[in-house]
């Protein structure tokens, strides 16, 4: 078990070495993975918006439209099949 707090041992007579550094490192790794997941979700959502607009369904709100334009400035639309590994 990794924790940012020391684990009491020997009836609070001494504490084991804190695993806070390891916890922080793992937290950093998880944050990087979360960023990748959110980037993939943004790509998928922008593709869904393209499909929705192709069928002339409802338009986006102003805030959603601005977010869409920002996402599209980073991830171009999928016109044909291509590897997406470099875009993550």
PDB file of N, CA, C and O in Angstrom:
ATOM      1  N   UNK A   1       0.842  -1.180   0.000  1.00  0.00           N
ATOM      2  CA  UNK A   1       0.000   0.000   0.000  1.00  0.00           C
ATOM      3  C   UNK A   1       0.885   1.240   0.000  1.00  0.00           C
ATOM      4  O   UNK A   1       1.826   1.338   0.788  1.00  0.00           O
ATOM      5  N   UNK A   2       0.588   2.167  -0.869  1.00  0.00           N
ATOM      6  CA  UNK A   2       1.347   3.403  -0.965  1.00  0.00           C
ATOM      7  C   UNK A   2       0.486   4.526  -0.422  1.00  0.00           C
ATOM      8  O   UNK A   2      -0.690   4.646  -0.764  1.00  0.00           O
ATOM      9  N   UNK A   3       1.077   5.336   0.416  1.00  0.00           N
ATOM     10  CA  UNK A   3       0.337   6.414   1.047  1.00  0.00           C
ATOM     11  C   UNK A   3       1.236   7.626   1.187  1.00  0.00           C
ATOM     12  O   UNK A   3       2.461   7.497   1.176  1.00  0.00           O
ATOM     13  N   UNK A   4       0.638   8.804   1.318  1.00  0.00           N
ATOM     14  CA  UNK A   4       1.430  10.012   1.527  1.00  0.00           C
ATOM     15  C   UNK A   4       1.730  10.210   3.003  1.00  0.00           C
ATOM     16  O   UNK A   4       2.457  11.133   3.369  1.00  0.00           O
ATOM     17  N   UNK A   5       1.182   9.360   3.847  1.00  0.00           N
ATOM     18  CA  UNK A   5       1.410   9.458   5.282  1.00  0.00           C
ATOM     19  C   UNK A   5       2.281   8.303   5.759  1.00  0.00           C
ATOM     20  O   UNK A   5       2.305   7.236   5.144  1.00  0.00           O
ATOM     21  N   UNK A   6       2.994   8.522   6.855  1.00  0.00           N
ATOM     22  CA  UNK A   6       3.790   7.443   7.441  1.00  0.00           C
ATOM     23  C   UNK A   6       2.863   6.428   8.099  1.00  0.00           C
ATOM     24  O   UNK A   6       1.810   6.783   8.630  1.00  0.00           O
ATOM     25  N   UNK A   7       3.260   5.187   8.057  1.00  0.00           N
ATOM     26  CA  UNK A   7       2.496   4.130   8.700  1.00  0.00           C
ATOM     27  C   UNK A   7       3.064   3.870  10.090  1.00  0.00           C
ATOM     28  O   UNK A   7       4.249   3.570  10.236  1.00  0.00           O
ATOM     29  N   UNK A   8       2.239   3.982  11.083  1.00  0.00           N
ATOM     30  CA  UNK A   8       2.712   3.760  12.452  1.00  0.00           C
ATOM     31  C   UNK A   8       3.026   2.288  12.680  1.00  0.00           C
ATOM     32  O   UNK A   8       2.281   1.407  12.251  1.00  0.00           O
ATOM     33  N   UNK A   9       4.119   2.041  13.349  1.00  0.00           N
ATOM     34  CA  UNK A   9       4.498   0.673  13.705  1.00  0.00           C
ATOM     35  C   UNK A   9       4.978   0.671  15.144  1.00  0.00           C
ATOM     36  O   UNK A   9       5.261   1.727  15.709  1.00  0.00           O
ATOM     37  N   UNK A  10       5.070  -0.493  15.730  1.00  0.00           N
ATOM     38  CA  UNK A  10       5.608  -0.651  17.071  1.00  0.00           C
ATOM     39  C   UNK A  10       4.909   0.274  18.076  1.00  0.00           C
ATOM     40  O   UNK A  10       5.557   0.934  18.888  1.00  0.00           O
ATOM     41  N   UNK A  11       3.584   0.308  18.003  1.00  0.00           N
ATOM     42  CA  UNK A  11       2.771   1.090  18.947  1.00  0.00           C
ATOM     43  C   UNK A  11       3.176   2.571  18.965  1.00  0.00           C
ATOM     44  O   UNK A  11       3.339   3.162  20.033  1.00  0.00           O
ATOM     45  N   UNK A  12       3.336   3.156  17.791  1.00  0.00           N
ATOM     46  CA  UNK A  12       3.711   4.567  17.610  1.00  0.00           C
ATOM     47  C   UNK A  12       5.093   4.902  18.176  1.00  0.00           C
ATOM     48  O   UNK A  12       5.395   6.076  18.392  1.00  0.00           O
ATOM     49  N   UNK A  13       5.929   3.903  18.417  1.00  0.00           N
ATOM     50  CA  UNK A  13       7.275   4.143  18.921  1.00  0.00           C
ATOM     51  C   UNK A  13       8.202   4.628  17.808  1.00  0.00           C
ATOM     52  O   UNK A  13       9.103   5.429  18.056  1.00  0.00           O
ATOM     53  N   UNK A  14       7.990   4.155  16.603  1.00  0.00           N
ATOM     54  CA  UNK A  14       8.798   4.580  15.459  1.00  0.00           C
ATOM     55  C   UNK A  14       7.932   4.523  14.203  1.00  0.00           C
ATOM     56  O   UNK A  14       6.937   3.800  14.157  1.00  0.00           O
ATOM     57  N   UNK A  15       8.308   5.266  13.219  1.00  0.00           N
ATOM     58  CA  UNK A  15       7.581   5.271  11.953  1.00  0.00           C
ATOM     59  C   UNK A  15       8.459   4.700  10.859  1.00  0.00           C
ATOM     60  O   UNK A  15       9.673   4.899  10.837  1.00  0.00           O
ATOM     61  N   UNK A  16       7.813   3.987   9.952  1.00  0.00           N
ATOM     62  CA  UNK A  16       8.530   3.484   8.782  1.00  0.00           C
ATOM     63  C   UNK A  16       8.785   4.650   7.832  1.00  0.00           C
ATOM     64  O   UNK A  16       8.162   5.704   7.955  1.00  0.00           O
ATOM     65  N   UNK A  17       9.693   4.460   6.894  1.00  0.00           N
ATOM     66  CA  UNK A  17      10.005   5.497   5.910  1.00  0.00           C
ATOM     67  C   UNK A  17       8.741   5.813   5.113  1.00  0.00           C
ATOM     68  O   UNK A  17       8.035   4.914   4.656  1.00  0.00           O
ATOM     69  N   UNK A  18       8.477   7.086   4.960  1.00  0.00           N
ATOM     70  CA  UNK A  18       7.289   7.509   4.243  1.00  0.00           C
ATOM     71  C   UNK A  18       7.349   7.088   2.779  1.00  0.00           C
ATOM     72  O   UNK A  18       8.408   7.123   2.152  1.00  0.00           O
ATOM     73  N   UNK A  19       6.222   6.699   2.258  1.00  0.00           N
ATOM     74  CA  UNK A  19       6.126   6.352   0.844  1.00  0.00           C
ATOM     75  C   UNK A  19       5.530   7.505   0.046  1.00  0.00           C
ATOM     76  O   UNK A  19       5.004   7.304  -1.048  1.00  0.00           O
ATOM     77  N   UNK A  20       5.615   8.710   0.598  1.00  0.00           N
ATOM     78  CA  UNK A  20       5.048   9.888  -0.059  1.00  0.00           C
ATOM     79  C   UNK A  20       5.656  10.168  -1.417  1.00  0.00           C
ATOM     80  O   UNK A  20       4.945  10.560  -2.343  1.00  0.00           O
ATOM     81  N   UNK A  21       6.969   9.973  -1.555  1.00  0.00           N
ATOM     82  CA  UNK A  21       7.619  10.219  -2.840  1.00  0.00           C
ATOM     83  C   UNK A  21       7.101   9.260  -3.898  1.00  0.00           C
ATOM     84  O   UNK A  21       6.825   9.663  -5.028  1.00  0.00           O
ATOM     85  N   UNK A  22       6.970   7.995  -3.534  1.00  0.00           N
ATOM     86  CA  UNK A  22       6.435   7.010  -4.473  1.00  0.00           C
ATOM     87  C   UNK A  22       4.988   7.331  -4.832  1.00  0.00           C
ATOM     88  O   UNK A  22       4.586   7.169  -5.984  1.00  0.00           O
ATOM     89  N   UNK A  23       4.210   7.782  -3.865  1.00  0.00           N
ATOM     90  CA  UNK A  23       2.818   8.162  -4.125  1.00  0.00           C
ATOM     91  C   UNK A  23       2.754   9.328  -5.097  1.00  0.00           C
ATOM     92  O   UNK A  23       1.936   9.334  -6.018  1.00  0.00           O
ATOM     93  N   UNK A  24       3.622  10.317  -4.890  1.00  0.00           N
ATOM     94  CA  UNK A  24       3.646  11.478  -5.786  1.00  0.00           C
ATOM     95  C   UNK A  24       4.034  11.064  -7.203  1.00  0.00           C
ATOM     96  O   UNK A  24       3.458  11.561  -8.170  1.00  0.00           O
ATOM     97  N   UNK A  25       5.003  10.162  -7.334  1.00  0.00           N
ATOM     98  CA  UNK A  25       5.429   9.691  -8.648  1.00  0.00           C
ATOM     99  C   UNK A  25       4.297   8.957  -9.357  1.00  0.00           C
ATOM    100  O   UNK A  25       4.056   9.169 -10.546  1.00  0.00           O
ATOM    101  N   UNK A  26       3.612   8.100  -8.625  1.00  0.00           N
ATOM    102  CA  UNK A  26       2.486   7.372  -9.228  1.00  0.00           C
ATOM    103  C   UNK A  26       1.347   8.323  -9.590  1.00  0.00           C
ATOM    104  O   UNK A  26       0.683   8.150 -10.611  1.00  0.00           O
ATOM    105  N   UNK A  27       1.132   9.320  -8.748  1.00  0.00           N
ATOM    106  CA  UNK A  27       0.115  10.320  -9.061  1.00  0.00           C
ATOM    107  C   UNK A  27       0.448  11.077 -10.338  1.00  0.00           C
ATOM    108  O   UNK A  27      -0.437  11.385 -11.136  1.00  0.00           O
ATOM    109  N   UNK A  28       1.715  11.373 -10.524  1.00  0.00           N
ATOM    110  CA  UNK A  28       2.158  12.056 -11.750  1.00  0.00           C
ATOM    111  C   UNK A  28       1.908  11.178 -12.970  1.00  0.00           C
ATOM    112  O   UNK A  28       1.437  11.663 -13.999  1.00  0.00           O
ATOM    113  N   UNK A  29       2.220   9.894 -12.860  1.00  0.00           N
ATOM    114  CA  UNK A  29       1.977   8.972 -13.965  1.00  0.00           C
ATOM    115  C   UNK A  29       0.488   8.866 -14.281  1.00  0.00           C
ATOM    116  O   UNK A  29       0.097   8.844 -15.448  1.00  0.00           O
ATOM    117  N   UNK A  30      -0.339   8.801 -13.241  1.00  0.00           N
ATOM    118  CA  UNK A  30      -1.782   8.711 -13.451  1.00  0.00           C
ATOM    119  C   UNK A  30      -2.330   9.974 -14.099  1.00  0.00           C
ATOM    120  O   UNK A  30      -3.239   9.908 -14.926  1.00  0.00           O
ATOM    121  N   UNK A  31      -1.778  11.126 -13.723  1.00  0.00           N
ATOM    122  CA  UNK A  31      -2.211  12.390 -14.315  1.00  0.00           C
ATOM    123  C   UNK A  31      -1.886  12.406 -15.807  1.00  0.00           C
ATOM    124  O   UNK A  31      -2.698  12.857 -16.614  1.00  0.00           O
ATOM    125  N   UNK A  32      -0.700  11.914 -16.177  1.00  0.00           N
ATOM    126  CA  UNK A  32      -0.326  11.854 -17.590  1.00  0.00           C
ATOM    127  C   UNK A  32      -1.264  10.914 -18.356  1.00  0.00           C
ATOM    128  O   UNK A  32      -1.657  11.213 -19.483  1.00  0.00           O
ATOM    129  N   UNK A  33      -1.617   9.792 -17.752  1.00  0.00           N
ATOM    130  CA  UNK A  33      -2.543   8.865 -18.398  1.00  0.00           C
ATOM    131  C   UNK A  33      -3.930   9.489 -18.527  1.00  0.00           C
ATOM    132  O   UNK A  33      -4.597   9.310 -19.546  1.00  0.00           O
ATOM    133  N   UNK A  34      -4.362  10.208 -17.516  1.00  0.00           N
ATOM    134  CA  UNK A  34      -5.656  10.890 -17.577  1.00  0.00           C
ATOM    135  C   UNK A  34      -5.666  11.908 -18.707  1.00  0.00           C
ATOM    136  O   UNK A  34      -6.659  12.026 -19.425  1.00  0.00           O
ATOM    137  N   UNK A  35      -4.570  12.643 -18.872  1.00  0.00           N
ATOM    138  CA  UNK A  35      -4.477  13.623 -19.952  1.00  0.00           C
ATOM    139  C   UNK A  35      -4.630  12.936 -21.305  1.00  0.00           C
ATOM    140  O   UNK A  35      -5.303  13.460 -22.192  1.00  0.00           O
ATOM    141  N   UNK A  36      -4.016  11.773 -21.470  1.00  0.00           N
ATOM    142  CA  UNK A  36      -4.142  11.023 -22.721  1.00  0.00           C
ATOM    143  C   UNK A  36      -5.578  10.568 -22.953  1.00  0.00           C
ATOM    144  O   UNK A  36      -6.086  10.644 -24.072  1.00  0.00           O
ATOM    145  N   UNK A  37      -6.223  10.101 -21.907  1.00  0.00           N
ATOM    146  CA  UNK A  37      -7.620   9.662 -22.016  1.00  0.00           C
ATOM    147  C   UNK A  37      -8.521  10.824 -22.418  1.00  0.00           C
ATOM    148  O   UNK A  37      -9.391  10.671 -23.276  1.00  0.00           O
ATOM    149  N   UNK A  38      -8.316  11.981 -21.801  1.00  0.00           N
ATOM    150  CA  UNK A  38      -9.137  13.144 -22.132  1.00  0.00           C
ATOM    151  C   UNK A  38      -8.875  13.629 -23.554  1.00  0.00           C
ATOM    152  O   UNK A  38      -9.796  14.096 -24.224  1.00  0.00           O
ATOM    153  N   UNK A  39      -7.632  13.525 -24.025  1.00  0.00           N
ATOM    154  CA  UNK A  39      -7.314  13.905 -25.401  1.00  0.00           C
ATOM    155  C   UNK A  39      -8.014  12.983 -26.389  1.00  0.00           C
ATOM    156  O   UNK A  39      -8.546  13.442 -27.400  1.00  0.00           O
ATOM    157  N   UNK A  40      -8.016  11.692 -26.103  1.00  0.00           N
ATOM    158  CA  UNK A  40      -8.710  10.732 -26.965  1.00  0.00           C
ATOM    159  C   UNK A  40     -10.207  11.018 -26.965  1.00  0.00           C
ATOM    160  O   UNK A  40     -10.852  10.966 -28.013  1.00  0.00           O
ATOM    161  N   UNK A  41     -10.757  11.320 -25.798  1.00  0.00           N
ATOM    162  CA  UNK A  41     -12.184  11.625 -25.716  1.00  0.00           C
ATOM    163  C   UNK A  41     -12.511  12.885 -26.520  1.00  0.00           C
ATOM    164  O   UNK A  41     -13.553  12.945 -27.174  1.00  0.00           O
ATOM    165  N   UNK A  42     -11.637  13.887 -26.480  1.00  0.00           N
ATOM    166  CA  UNK A  42     -11.862  15.107 -27.258  1.00  0.00           C
ATOM    167  C   UNK A  42     -11.853  14.805 -28.753  1.00  0.00           C
ATOM    168  O   UNK A  42     -12.648  15.366 -29.507  1.00  0.00           O
ATOM    169  N   UNK A  43     -10.950  13.917 -29.185  1.00  0.00           N
ATOM    170  CA  UNK A  43     -10.900  13.529 -30.593  1.00  0.00           C
ATOM    171  C   UNK A  43     -12.193  12.831 -31.008  1.00  0.00           C
ATOM    172  O   UNK A  43     -12.756  13.126 -32.062  1.00  0.00           O
ATOM    173  N   UNK A  44     -12.650  11.916 -30.181  1.00  0.00           N
ATOM    174  CA  UNK A  44     -13.869  11.169 -30.493  1.00  0.00           C
ATOM    175  C   UNK A  44     -15.085  12.098 -30.520  1.00  0.00           C
ATOM    176  O   UNK A  44     -15.929  11.998 -31.411  1.00  0.00           O
ATOM    177  N   UNK A  45     -15.169  12.988 -29.551  1.00  0.00           N
ATOM    178  CA  UNK A  45     -16.303  13.915 -29.506  1.00  0.00           C
ATOM    179  C   UNK A  45     -16.315  14.851 -30.708  1.00  0.00           C
ATOM    180  O   UNK A  45     -17.380  15.163 -31.239  1.00  0.00           O
ATOM    181  N   UNK A  46     -15.140  15.299 -31.139  1.00  0.00           N
ATOM    182  CA  UNK A  46     -15.105  16.182 -32.299  1.00  0.00           C
ATOM    183  C   UNK A  46     -15.536  15.438 -33.565  1.00  0.00           C
ATOM    184  O   UNK A  46     -16.177  16.021 -34.438  1.00  0.00           O
ATOM    185  N   UNK A  47     -15.188  14.164 -33.665  1.00  0.00           N
ATOM    186  CA  UNK A  47     -15.660  13.359 -34.792  1.00  0.00           C
ATOM    187  C   UNK A  47     -17.177  13.183 -34.729  1.00  0.00           C
ATOM    188  O   UNK A  47     -17.849  13.225 -35.759  1.00  0.00           O
ATOM    189  N   UNK A  48     -17.711  12.988 -33.540  1.00  0.00           N
ATOM    190  CA  UNK A  48     -19.161  12.850 -33.379  1.00  0.00           C
ATOM    191  C   UNK A  48     -19.874  14.145 -33.778  1.00  0.00           C
ATOM    192  O   UNK A  48     -20.942  14.114 -34.389  1.00  0.00           O
ATOM    193  N   UNK A  49     -19.276  15.269 -33.428  1.00  0.00           N
ATOM    194  CA  UNK A  49     -19.865  16.562 -33.817  1.00  0.00           C
ATOM    195  C   UNK A  49     -19.883  16.693 -35.338  1.00  0.00           C
ATOM    196  O   UNK A  49     -20.864  17.162 -35.915  1.00  0.00           O
ATOM    197  N   UNK A  50     -18.788  16.273 -35.985  1.00  0.00           N
ATOM    198  CA  UNK A  50     -18.751  16.320 -37.451  1.00  0.00           C
ATOM    199  C   UNK A  50     -19.861  15.467 -38.058  1.00  0.00           C
ATOM    200  O   UNK A  50     -20.527  15.890 -39.003  1.00  0.00           O
ATOM    201  N   UNK A  51     -20.060  14.265 -37.514  1.00  0.00           N
ATOM    202  CA  UNK A  51     -21.116  13.391 -38.018  1.00  0.00           C
ATOM    203  C   UNK A  51     -22.495  13.995 -37.789  1.00  0.00           C
ATOM    204  O   UNK A  51     -23.375  13.908 -38.645  1.00  0.00           O
ATOM    205  N   UNK A  52     -22.665  14.594 -36.650  1.00  0.00           N
ATOM    206  CA  UNK A  52     -23.955  15.207 -36.307  1.00  0.00           C
ATOM    207  C   UNK A  52     -24.261  16.384 -37.233  1.00  0.00           C
ATOM    208  O   UNK A  52     -25.391  16.545 -37.692  1.00  0.00           O
ATOM    209  N   UNK A  53     -23.244  17.202 -37.499  1.00  0.00           N
ATOM    210  CA  UNK A  53     -23.459  18.357 -38.371  1.00  0.00           C
ATOM    211  C   UNK A  53     -23.644  17.937 -39.823  1.00  0.00           C
ATOM    212  O   UNK A  53     -24.305  18.637 -40.589  1.00  0.00           O
ATOM    213  N   UNK A  54     -23.065  16.800 -40.209  1.00  0.00           N
ATOM    214  CA  UNK A  54     -23.239  16.296 -41.569  1.00  0.00           C
ATOM    215  C   UNK A  54     -24.694  15.920 -41.832  1.00  0.00           C
ATOM    216  O   UNK A  54     -25.156  15.974 -42.972  1.00  0.00           O
ATOM    217  N   UNK A  55     -25.407  15.545 -40.792  1.00  0.00           N
ATOM    218  CA  UNK A  55     -26.816  15.173 -40.925  1.00  0.00           C
ATOM    219  C   UNK A  55     -27.748  16.322 -40.570  1.00  0.00           C
ATOM    220  O   UNK A  55     -28.945  16.122 -40.361  1.00  0.00           O
ATOM    221  N   UNK A  56     -27.192  17.521 -40.504  1.00  0.00           N
ATOM    222  CA  UNK A  56     -27.962  18.747 -40.275  1.00  0.00           C
ATOM    223  C   UNK A  56     -28.786  18.705 -38.998  1.00  0.00           C
ATOM    224  O   UNK A  56     -29.925  19.171 -38.966  1.00  0.00           O
ATOM    225  N   UNK A  57     -28.204  18.146 -37.956  1.00  0.00           N
ATOM    226  CA  UNK A  57     -28.893  18.160 -36.674  1.00  0.00           C
ATOM    227  C   UNK A  57     -28.577  19.465 -35.956  1.00  0.00           C
ATOM    228  O   UNK A  57     -27.907  20.334 -36.515  1.00  0.00           O
ATOM    229  N   UNK A  58     -29.047  19.606 -34.740  1.00  0.00           N
ATOM    230  CA  UNK A  58     -28.913  20.859 -34.004  1.00  0.00           C
ATOM    231  C   UNK A  58     -27.499  21.406 -33.987  1.00  0.00           C
ATOM    232  O   UNK A  58     -26.526  20.653 -34.036  1.00  0.00           O
ATOM    233  N   UNK A  59     -27.394  22.735 -33.916  1.00  0.00           N
ATOM    234  CA  UNK A  59     -26.092  23.396 -33.891  1.00  0.00           C
ATOM    235  C   UNK A  59     -25.533  23.400 -32.467  1.00  0.00           C
ATOM    236  O   UNK A  59     -26.246  23.132 -31.501  1.00  0.00           O
ATOM    237  N   UNK A  60     -24.245  23.710 -32.366  1.00  0.00           N
ATOM    238  CA  UNK A  60     -23.576  23.777 -31.065  1.00  0.00           C
ATOM    239  C   UNK A  60     -23.802  25.132 -30.411  1.00  0.00           C
ATOM    240  O   UNK A  60     -24.062  26.129 -31.085  1.00  0.00           O
ATOM    241  N   UNK A  61     -23.698  25.148 -29.096  1.00  0.00           N
ATOM    242  CA  UNK A  61     -23.747  26.416 -28.383  1.00  0.00           C
ATOM    243  C   UNK A  61     -22.463  27.187 -28.657  1.00  0.00           C
ATOM    244  O   UNK A  61     -21.526  26.635 -29.235  1.00  0.00           O
ATOM    245  N   UNK A  62     -22.404  28.430 -28.261  1.00  0.00           N
ATOM    246  CA  UNK A  62     -21.227  29.263 -28.497  1.00  0.00           C
ATOM    247  C   UNK A  62     -19.982  28.682 -27.814  1.00  0.00           C
ATOM    248  O   UNK A  62     -18.914  28.595 -28.420  1.00  0.00           O
ATOM    249  N   UNK A  63     -20.135  28.289 -26.558  1.00  0.00           N
ATOM    250  CA  UNK A  63     -18.998  27.738 -25.816  1.00  0.00           C
ATOM    251  C   UNK A  63     -18.549  26.409 -26.421  1.00  0.00           C
ATOM    252  O   UNK A  63     -17.350  26.169 -26.565  1.00  0.00           O
ATOM    253  N   UNK A  64     -19.493  25.554 -26.773  1.00  0.00           N
ATOM    254  CA  UNK A  64     -19.146  24.274 -27.387  1.00  0.00           C
ATOM    255  C   UNK A  64     -18.479  24.485 -28.741  1.00  0.00           C
ATOM    256  O   UNK A  64     -17.540  23.771 -29.094  1.00  0.00           O
ATOM    257  N   UNK A  65     -18.958  25.453 -29.487  1.00  0.00           N
ATOM    258  CA  UNK A  65     -18.384  25.758 -30.786  1.00  0.00           C
ATOM    259  C   UNK A  65     -16.941  26.235 -30.659  1.00  0.00           C
ATOM    260  O   UNK A  65     -16.087  25.849 -31.457  1.00  0.00           O
ATOM    261  N   UNK A  66     -16.668  27.066 -29.665  1.00  0.00           N
ATOM    262  CA  UNK A  66     -15.302  27.541 -29.433  1.00  0.00           C
ATOM    263  C   UNK A  66     -14.388  26.389 -29.022  1.00  0.00           C
ATOM    264  O   UNK A  66     -13.245  26.304 -29.472  1.00  0.00           O
ATOM    265  N   UNK A  67     -14.898  25.504 -28.166  1.00  0.00           N
ATOM    266  CA  UNK A  67     -14.118  24.336 -27.751  1.00  0.00           C
ATOM    267  C   UNK A  67     -13.834  23.430 -28.943  1.00  0.00           C
ATOM    268  O   UNK A  67     -12.726  22.917 -29.097  1.00  0.00           O
ATOM    269  N   UNK A  68     -14.843  23.242 -29.777  1.00  0.00           N
ATOM    270  CA  UNK A  68     -14.681  22.413 -30.973  1.00  0.00           C
ATOM    271  C   UNK A  68     -13.600  22.982 -31.891  1.00  0.00           C
ATOM    272  O   UNK A  68     -12.752  22.240 -32.388  1.00  0.00           O
ATOM    273  N   UNK A  69     -13.629  24.283 -32.113  1.00  0.00           N
ATOM    274  CA  UNK A  69     -12.619  24.915 -32.970  1.00  0.00           C
ATOM    275  C   UNK A  69     -11.221  24.757 -32.389  1.00  0.00           C
ATOM    276  O   UNK A  69     -10.261  24.538 -33.129  1.00  0.00           O
ATOM    277  N   UNK A  70     -11.101  24.866 -31.081  1.00  0.00           N
ATOM    278  CA  UNK A  70      -9.791  24.692 -30.435  1.00  0.00           C
ATOM    279  C   UNK A  70      -9.290  23.255 -30.582  1.00  0.00           C
ATOM    280  O   UNK A  70      -8.114  23.025 -30.866  1.00  0.00           O
ATOM    281  N   UNK A  71     -10.191  22.294 -30.386  1.00  0.00           N
ATOM    282  CA  UNK A  71      -9.816  20.887 -30.555  1.00  0.00           C
ATOM    283  C   UNK A  71      -9.396  20.620 -31.996  1.00  0.00           C
ATOM    284  O   UNK A  71      -8.404  19.934 -32.240  1.00  0.00           O
ATOM    285  N   UNK A  72     -10.149  21.160 -32.944  1.00  0.00           N
ATOM    286  CA  UNK A  72      -9.853  20.944 -34.357  1.00  0.00           C
ATOM    287  C   UNK A  72      -8.560  21.632 -34.793  1.00  0.00           C
ATOM    288  O   UNK A  72      -7.957  21.226 -35.787  1.00  0.00           O
ATOM    289  N   UNK A  73      -8.129  22.654 -34.077  1.00  0.00           N
ATOM    290  CA  UNK A  73      -6.847  23.279 -34.412  1.00  0.00           C
ATOM    291  C   UNK A  73      -5.682  22.348 -34.052  1.00  0.00           C
ATOM    292  O   UNK A  73      -4.579  22.492 -34.580  1.00  0.00           O
ATOM    293  N   UNK A  74      -5.934  21.402 -33.157  1.00  0.00           N
ATOM    294  CA  UNK A  74      -4.906  20.437 -32.744  1.00  0.00           C
ATOM    295  C   UNK A  74      -5.084  19.113 -33.484  1.00  0.00           C
ATOM    296  O   UNK A  74      -4.110  18.540 -33.973  1.00  0.00           O
ATOM    297  N   UNK A  75      -6.323  18.626 -33.567  1.00  0.00           N
ATOM    298  CA  UNK A  75      -6.634  17.349 -34.201  1.00  0.00           C
ATOM    299  C   UNK A  75      -7.469  17.594 -35.453  1.00  0.00           C
ATOM    300  O   UNK A  75      -8.656  17.900 -35.348  1.00  0.00           O
ATOM    301  N   UNK A  76      -6.875  17.466 -36.626  1.00  0.00           N
ATOM    302  CA  UNK A  76      -7.665  17.666 -37.847  1.00  0.00           C
ATOM    303  C   UNK A  76      -8.708  16.560 -38.017  1.00  0.00           C
ATOM    304  O   UNK A  76      -8.552  15.465 -37.475  1.00  0.00           O
ATOM    305  N   UNK A  77      -9.767  16.850 -38.770  1.00  0.00           N
ATOM    306  CA  UNK A  77     -10.804  15.834 -38.985  1.00  0.00           C
ATOM    307  C   UNK A  77     -10.246  14.598 -39.692  1.00  0.00           C
ATOM    308  O   UNK A  77      -9.275  14.676 -40.444  1.00  0.00           O
ATOM    309  N   UNK A  78     -10.881  13.469 -39.433  1.00  0.00           N
ATOM    310  CA  UNK A  78     -10.498  12.215 -40.086  1.00  0.00           C
ATOM    311  C   UNK A  78     -11.188  12.144 -41.443  1.00  0.00           C
ATOM    312  O   UNK A  78     -12.375  11.829 -41.535  1.00  0.00           O
ATOM    313  N   UNK A  79     -10.437  12.439 -42.480  1.00  0.00           N
ATOM    314  CA  UNK A  79     -10.978  12.345 -43.844  1.00  0.00           C
ATOM    315  C   UNK A  79     -10.773  10.933 -44.402  1.00  0.00           C
ATOM    316  O   UNK A  79     -11.563  10.446 -45.211  1.00  0.00           O
ATOM    317  N   UNK A  80      -9.692  10.291 -43.947  1.00  0.00           N
ATOM    318  CA  UNK A  80      -9.403   8.913 -44.345  1.00  0.00           C
ATOM    319  C   UNK A  80      -8.722   8.237 -43.165  1.00  0.00           C
ATOM    320  O   UNK A  80      -8.317   8.896 -42.208  1.00  0.00           O
ATOM    321  N   UNK A  81      -8.602   6.950 -43.241  1.00  0.00           N
ATOM    322  CA  UNK A  81      -8.000   6.181 -42.160  1.00  0.00           C
ATOM    323  C   UNK A  81      -6.518   6.549 -42.024  1.00  0.00           C
ATOM    324  O   UNK A  81      -5.784   6.564 -43.011  1.00  0.00           O
ATOM    325  N   UNK A  82      -6.081   6.847 -40.779  1.00  0.00           N
ATOM    326  CA  UNK A  82      -4.686   7.162 -40.524  1.00  0.00           C
ATOM    327  C   UNK A  82      -4.331   6.780 -39.102  1.00  0.00           C
ATOM    328  O   UNK A  82      -5.208   6.631 -38.251  1.00  0.00           O
ATOM    329  N   UNK A  83      -3.045   6.622 -38.848  1.00  0.00           N
ATOM    330  CA  UNK A  83      -2.584   6.300 -37.491  1.00  0.00           C
ATOM    331  C   UNK A  83      -2.734   7.539 -36.613  1.00  0.00           C
ATOM    332  O   UNK A  83      -2.343   8.636 -37.010  1.00  0.00           O
ATOM    333  N   UNK A  84      -3.297   7.365 -35.429  1.00  0.00           N
ATOM    334  CA  UNK A  84      -3.513   8.491 -34.526  1.00  0.00           C
ATOM    335  C   UNK A  84      -2.515   8.526 -33.381  1.00  0.00           C
ATOM    336  O   UNK A  84      -2.640   9.362 -32.486  1.00  0.00           O
ATOM    337  N   UNK A  85      -1.527   7.640 -33.386  1.00  0.00           N
ATOM    338  CA  UNK A  85      -0.610   7.539 -32.254  1.00  0.00           C
ATOM    339  C   UNK A  85       0.197   8.812 -32.041  1.00  0.00           C
ATOM    340  O   UNK A  85       0.477   9.162 -30.894  1.00  0.00           O
ATOM    341  N   UNK A  86       0.578   9.511 -33.089  1.00  0.00           N
ATOM    342  CA  UNK A  86       1.364  10.729 -32.957  1.00  0.00           C
ATOM    343  C   UNK A  86       0.533  11.912 -32.460  1.00  0.00           C
ATOM    344  O   UNK A  86       1.096  12.921 -32.035  1.00  0.00           O
ATOM    345  N   UNK A  87      -0.771  11.807 -32.505  1.00  0.00           N
ATOM    346  CA  UNK A  87      -1.645  12.913 -32.116  1.00  0.00           C
ATOM    347  C   UNK A  87      -1.986  12.897 -30.644  1.00  0.00           C
ATOM    348  O   UNK A  87      -2.640  13.820 -30.159  1.00  0.00           O
ATOM    349  N   UNK A  88      -1.566  11.882 -29.922  1.00  0.00           N
ATOM    350  CA  UNK A  88      -1.902  11.779 -28.518  1.00  0.00           C
ATOM    351  C   UNK A  88      -0.893  12.511 -27.677  1.00  0.00           C
ATOM    352  O   UNK A  88      -1.012  12.536 -26.452  1.00  0.00           O
TER     353      UNK A  88
END
